[in-house]
Amino acid sequence: AMSKSAVKISSDLLSNPLCEQEPAFLEMVTAFDTAMKRMDSFNQEKVSWLWLKKGRAGFSSVFPSLNMAVKRREQTLQDYKRLQSKVEKYEEKERTGPVLAKLHQ
């Protein structure tokens, strides 16, 4: 996304009227635009290569914290579902002191 944004910025700069008035500015912006397009192409190629070669595991080896975050999220989601079912179970029961205490807990 970052390289796509850089390409958009360089394209916007190329359409700036100042490029028509200042040849030196046009030359710099053209060089910047070329560099940003090459960087974006390189990034897209690397991401596609990693994905094709290794799939999700490829990203896990490059970004190990990503794999840990996914595991933590899954564990938290399982805990939430388990606790949500307990809450639903206590809400269905008669409202006595112990049940209300457990429900609050």
N, C-alpha and C positions, 0 to 999 in steps of 0.2 A: 504494500500500500504506500510505503514511503517513497519508493522509486517511481511509482505511478504518479504521486503528487509532484515529485520533482519534474517529471516529464510534462505535466500540466502547467507548472509554473514556467518552464522554459518555452513552451508553446505560446503561453499568454504573453511572455516577454517579446517573442518574435512578432506578434501581432500589434505590438505597441507602436504608435506613430513615430516615436523617437527613433526607431530603427531606420525609418526612411530618411530622417534628417541627419543622423550621425552615422557615417560609415564605420567608424571605429566601434561604436556601440553595437551595431549590427554584427560585426565580425565576432565580438566577444559573446554576444547572445547566441549566435549560430554555433560557436564552439561549445558553449555551455549546453545547448540543446542536443548537439551530437553526443556529448559525453553522457548526458542524462538518459538518452535513448539507449546507448550502449550498456550503461549500468543496469537499466531496467531489463534489457534483453538478457544480460548475464544472470541477473537475479532470477528471472523466470526460468531460465534454463537449469540453474542449479536446483531450484525448488522442484521442478518437474523431474529432474534426474533422481533426486533423493526419493521422491514419492514413488517413482516407477521402480527404482532399484530395491528399496527397502520398505516401502509403505509407511505405516504409522511407526514401525520400529525404527526406521531411518531417522525420523524426526526425534525419536526418543534418545537416540545416541548422540544427536547433535544438540538437543535441548533436554538434558536429563530432568530438569525441574518440571518440564511439561508433563512427563510421565507421572511424577510424584503428585502433581496437582490433580491430574485426572483420577488417580487412585484415591486421594483424599476426598475428592468430590463424590466419588462412588460410595465410599464408606459413609460419608455424612448423609447421603441420600438414603442409604439403607437404614441408618439409625433413625432418620426422620420418619420413614415409612413404618418402622417398627413401633416407634413411640406414638405415631398418629393412630395406629390400630389400637393401641392400649387406651388412648384417650377416647376413641369411639366406643370401645367396650365399656368403659366406666360411665360414659354418658348415657348408655342404654340401661344401665342398672338403676335400681332404686336409690334415691338420694338420701343416703344415711351418712352419718359422721365419718366413718372410715372410708367410704367410697368418695365423699367430697374431699377428704384429705389427700387421697391418692390421686384424684383428678387434678387437684391444685398442684400437687407435686409434679 
